[in-house]
Each structure stands twice: as structure tokens, then as C-alpha cells.
Amino acid sequence: MLPKKPADFDSDDDAAPSAALDQQLLLSLVGYNCRRAYITIMPLFEKRMAKFELRPVDFTVLSLLKANPNINQKRLSKAINVSPPNLATLLDKLEQRGLVVRQRNPQDRRSQVLALTPAGMRMCTKAEQTAIELELKATEMLSDAERAQLIGLLQKMFLPQ
């Protein structure tokens, strides 16, 4: 089942149809709007990624490892804002599934680098394509220019300038 559209949240089965909630203040807040968009997109993401048994953080790790092979755990931890102990647990699970491998860094034997296994690469490629398709579906009410603008504006908030 697709997530409810924002209009679905405006009415209550027991209330009169004209009794829409006043959300004027909330709808003027960036955080509120981001959260509502997240609530719309995430169930779709979780449903489509279930076939890969990937949570959003798992998908993020695989995608980053695909794009940045042989990065160390410290850089990955910083990039996804996950504590090193939590990342280690997450990597253990991905490693047990045969998707990720940890190897000694040839330049610095004290550290380990991370890479996708061939199975991890195949799964990541399929999962990335699924993510692209579901995002296009979730944002189908936007033009390509609006979608690009939305992404650019959101990135302006968290990427270094």
C-alpha cells in the first residue's frame, strides 16, 4: 500500500469534511516538510528494498563502498554519521552475508579498508537501480527541474559550501 498523501492527513473519519486542520505554521517549517516527505518516501523505499534485505543505512554503506572502494572504517563512519562501534556491527552483518570484505590497508597495515565482494557489487547495482526508480515514482509530481532544484536546495543545507 502506498503511503498516504498529505491531504489524507487533513481529515478525520469522524470529523466533518470541512474540518481541515490548520497546519499553516508547520507547513512553513523546513524540518516539518522534510519529515513529511521522508514519511512519504521511506515506506516505499523499505518495501522495494525488502527483496534485498537492506535497510536504508545498509544501502547507504553499499553504495558508498561501490563508489569509494577501499575506504577505511573511520572515513565511512564520518560520511554516514554512524558511530564506529555501530558501524562495526553493521559491517559484521554485511560481511556475514558475503557482501563486504575487510582487508588490511597495504599502505598502512594498522588499518583496514573496506570493499564490496562480487556478490555485494551485484546486489548494490540492483539496489541502486531500484532506489532510482522508486525515487522517480515518489517524486513524479515534480518536473525534472523541480526535482533537481529540491535536491540542490537540500544539499545546500548539509554539504560544505
GIWO-V290068 format. One record per pair of residues at least 24 apart in sequence whose ideal C-beta (glycine too) atoms are under 10 Angstrom apart, sorted by sequence separation. I is the first residue (numbers start at 1). J is the second residue. D is the distance in Angstrom with one decimal. If there is no record, write none. Layout:
# GIWO-V290068
I,J,D + I,J,D
This chain:
# GIWO-V290068
57,81,10.0 + 99,123,6.2 + 100,124,9.9 + 57,82,6.8 + 95,120,9.5 + 98,123,9.5 + 99,124,7.9 + 61,87,8.0 + 65,91,9.7 + 94,120,7.4 + 97,123,8.8 + 6,33,9.8 + 9,36,8.3 + 87,114,9.7 + 57,86,9.0 + 61,90,6.5 + 65,94,8.9 + 73,102,8.0 + 94,123,10.0 + 6,36,6.4 + 9,39,9.3 + 57,87,9.1 + 60,90,9.9 + 61,91,7.4 + 72,102,9.7 + 6,37,9.5 + 58,90,6.9 + 62,94,7.3 + 6,39,9.5 + 57,90,6.5 + 61,94,6.7 + 70,103,7.8 + 72,105,6.6 + 6,40,7.9 + 65,99,8.9 + 71,105,9.9 + 4,39,8.6 + 5,40,7.8 + 55,90,8.9 + 58,93,7.9 + 65,100,6.6 + 70,105,7.8 + 3,39,6.6 + 4,40,8.1 + 58,94,6.6 + 65,101,9.7 + 70,106,9.0 + 72,108,8.6 + 3,40,4.9 + 62,99,6.6 + 70,107,9.8 + 74,111,7.7 + 76,113,9.8 + 2,40,8.9 + 3,41,7.8 + 55,93,9.9 + 61,99,9.1 + 62,100,7.6 + 73,111,7.9 + 74,112,9.8 + 75,113,9.5 + 76,114,6.4 + 3,42,8.1 + 4,43,9.6 + 58,97,9.3 + 61,100,7.6 + 72,111,5.2 + 73,112,6.4 + 75,114,9.2 + 3,43,4.9 + 53,93,9.9 + 54,94,9.3 + 72,112,6.5 + 73,113,8.5 + 2,43,7.9 + 3,44,6.6 + 58,99,8.5 + 72,113,5.5 + 73,114,6.5 + 1,43,8.3 + 2,44,7.0 + 58,100,9.8 + 70,112,9.9 + 71,113,6.5 + 72,114,7.1 + 54,97,9.9 + 70,113,4.2 + 71,114,6.1 + 3,47,9.7 + 53,97,7.8 + 69,113,8.1 + 70,114,7.1 + 71,115,8.8 + 2,47,9.2 + 54,99,9.3 + 69,114,8.1 + 70,115,5.6 + 1,47,8.9 + 68,114,8.9 + 69,115,5.1 + 52,99,9.7 + 68,115,9.7 + 69,116,7.2 + 65,113,9.8 + 65,114,5.6 + 66,115,9.4 + 64,114,9.1 + 65,115,6.4 + 66,116,5.8 + 65,116,5.0 + 65,117,10.0 + 69,121,9.4 + 61,114,8.4 + 63,116,9.8 + 62,116,6.6 + 66,120,8.0 + 61,116,9.6 + 65,120,7.4 + 66,121,6.5 + 65,121,9.0 + 66,123,9.9 + 67,124,9.4 + 62,120,6.2 + 66,124,4.8 + 61,120,9.8 + 62,121,8.8 + 65,124,7.6 + 66,125,7.5 + 64,124,9.7 + 62,123,7.0 + 63,124,6.2 + 66,127,9.7 + 67,128,9.6 + 62,124,4.2 + 63,125,9.8 + 66,128,7.5 + 61,124,9.4 + 62,125,9.5 + 59,123,9.7 + 63,127,7.7 + 58,123,9.9 + 59,124,8.1 + 62,127,6.7 + 63,128,6.0 + 58,124,10.0 + 62,128,8.3 + 59,127,5.7 + 63,131,8.0 + 54,123,7.9 + 58,127,8.9 + 59,128,8.1 + 53,123,9.3 + 54,124,9.1 + 52,123,5.8 + 59,130,9.1 + 52,124,9.0 + 59,131,6.7 + 54,127,5.9 + 52,126,7.0 + 51,126,8.9 + 52,127,5.0 + 56,131,9.6 + 51,127,9.0 + 54,130,9.3 + 54,131,9.6 + 81,158,9.9 + 49,127,6.4 + 52,130,7.5 + 48,127,8.8 + 51,130,8.1 + 49,130,6.8 + 48,130,5.2 + 49,131,7.7 + 48,131,7.7 + 45,130,8.9 + 48,133,7.8 + 49,134,8.5 + 45,131,7.1 + 48,134,4.9 + 47,134,8.5 + 46,134,10.0 + 45,134,6.0 + 48,137,9.1 + 44,134,5.3 + 45,135,8.3 + 44,135,8.8 + 41,134,7.8 + 44,137,7.0 + 45,138,8.2 + 41,135,7.3 + 44,138,5.6 + 43,138,9.9 + 41,137,9.6 + 42,138,9.5 + 41,138,4.8 + 40,138,6.5 + 41,139,8.3 + 40,139,9.6 + 37,138,8.6 + 37,139,9.1 + 37,150,8.8 + 37,154,9.3 + 34,154,7.5 + 30,153,9.4 + 34,157,9.0 + 30,154,9.2 + 30,157,7.8 + 2,137,9.2 + 3,138,8.7 + 2,138,9.3 + 5,141,9.7
